[in-house]
Amino acid sequence: MTESTEARRKRMHIRAWRRGTKEMDLILGGYADAHLAAMDAPALEAFDALLAEDDHDLYQWVTGQVPPPARHAPLVDALAARTAG
């Protein structure tokens, strides 16, 4: 069964807000609140792939402690810019 775009957005929103750490809840959940509804298919794919990553890795990427993998770099940069400002 294929997941509808609306069901996918709802699933991703819940996943963004229910992470393993409060820091990533706030970073990813806030980003989802602001951008998820307007994401097109490629953006949804990128965000969904990022949501599958480990919180510890994500936090290090967003805070600049460790460079993100190239496949996630544009989205991590957007998350980092959002948290910095």
RANOR-V416741 format. One line per field, one symbol per residue. ss: DSSP state (~ for helix, > for strand, _ for the rest). phi: phi as a letter, one per 40 degrees, with the letter a starting at -180 (. if undefined). psi: psi as a letter, one per 30 degrees, with the letter a starting at -180 (. if undefined). Layout:
ss: ???
phi: ???
psi: ???
This chain:
ss: ____~~~~~~~~~~~~~____~~~~~~~~~~~~~~~~~__~~~~~~~~~~~___~~~~~~~~__________~~~~~~~~~~~~_
phi: .ccccccccccccccccbccbcdcdcccccccdcbdccccdcccccccccccccdccdcccccgcbcccdcbdcccccccccccb
psi: kkkleeeeeeeeeeeefiafkeefeeeeeeeeeffeffkaeeeeeeeeeefflkeeeeeeeefgekklkeffeeeeeeeeeeff.
